[in-house]
Amino acid sequence: QLLGTNAGMLFVYETPAVPGFWMKEMNFPIDIIWIDANKKIADITENLAPETFPQVFYPRSPVQYVLEVNAGWARAHNVSIGDEAALHGVF
């Protein structure tokens, strides 16, 4: 089951952290968009396949938000490191 076309799963941390994410029990590939405390894109990990498990993925620097979206979403929407994150209804 994929996420909705423009839907995602947002993880919010109380303080900036360097969380590790893995693809355990995932059934479809995703992009991970790592967002810092200033709501800037700090890193992007694209097209993570379920088969990458048990590898763990981390952002390059501390983040306060992590957004999981369907694989290819970041590229299709021209998301780049340094962009401001505008998550409607969240920020």
C-alpha positions as semicolon CSV with decimal commas, in nm:
position;residue;x (nm);y (nm);z (nm)
1;Q;0,000;0,000;0,000
2;L;0,141;0,335;-0,104
3;L;0,078;0,663;0,072
4;G;-0,165;0,906;-0,088
5;T;-0,023;1,109;-0,378
6;N;0,059;1,414;-0,166
7;A;0,046;1,247;0,174
8;G;0,325;1,148;0,406
9;M;0,412;1,043;0,757
10;L;0,566;1,313;0,974
11;F;0,783;1,240;1,277
12;V;0,833;1,532;1,518
13;Y;1,110;1,543;1,780
14;E;1,098;1,775;2,082
15;T;1,458;1,877;2,026
16;P;1,694;1,836;1,729
17;A;1,831;1,483;1,697
18;V;2,006;1,249;1,454
19;P;1,744;0,972;1,435
20;G;1,803;0,649;1,248
21;F;1,535;0,508;1,017
22;W;1,516;0,162;0,864
23;M;1,277;-0,014;0,628
24;K;1,167;-0,300;0,858
25;E;0,819;-0,425;0,760
26;M;0,784;-0,163;0,483
27;N;0,607;-0,282;0,169
28;F;0,696;0,001;-0,069
29;P;0,987;0,240;-0,133
30;I;0,996;0,588;0,018
31;D;1,188;0,914;0,019
32;I;1,290;1,054;0,357
33;I;1,302;1,431;0,385
34;W;1,501;1,543;0,689
35;I;1,398;1,889;0,819
36;D;1,591;2,094;1,075
37;A;1,461;2,305;1,363
38;N;1,450;2,612;1,134
39;K;1,217;2,420;0,898
40;K;1,484;2,395;0,627
41;I;1,550;2,074;0,434
42;A;1,870;1,941;0,591
43;D;1,901;1,621;0,387
44;I;1,707;1,394;0,151
45;T;1,738;1,017;0,130
46;E;1,570;0,905;-0,192
47;N;1,411;0,583;-0,310
48;L;1,468;0,362;-0,007
49;A;1,354;0,013;-0,098
50;P;1,224;-0,235;0,159
51;E;1,516;-0,459;0,064
52;T;1,761;-0,213;0,226
53;F;1,663;-0,351;0,570
54;P;1,851;-0,389;0,807
55;Q;2,055;-0,087;0,693
56;V;1,985;0,224;0,903
57;F;1,969;0,570;0,745
58;Y;2,060;0,896;0,923
59;P;2,051;1,265;0,830
60;R;2,377;1,454;0,775
61;S;2,299;1,688;1,065
62;P;2,052;1,716;1,353
63;V;1,686;1,746;1,252
64;Q;1,360;1,811;1,432
65;Y;1,122;1,672;1,170
66;V;1,135;1,369;0,942
67;L;0,890;1,334;0,654
68;E;0,837;1,001;0,477
69;V;0,675;1,025;0,132
70;N;0,637;0,793;-0,166
71;A;0,963;0,723;-0,352
72;G;1,018;0,980;-0,625
73;W;0,809;1,248;-0,455
74;A;1,105;1,466;-0,357
75;R;1,246;1,468;-0,711
76;A;0,904;1,516;-0,874
77;H;0,846;1,822;-0,654
78;N;1,200;1,962;-0,697
79;V;1,274;1,939;-0,325
80;S;1,633;2,042;-0,252
81;I;1,855;2,070;0,052
82;G;1,821;2,423;0,190
83;D;1,459;2,466;0,077
84;E;1,210;2,586;0,336
85;A;0,962;2,318;0,440
86;A;0,599;2,426;0,413
87;L;0,391;2,148;0,561
88;H;0,041;2,290;0,551
89;G;-0,159;2,234;0,867
90;V;0,152;2,136;1,063
91;F;0,381;2,441;1,088
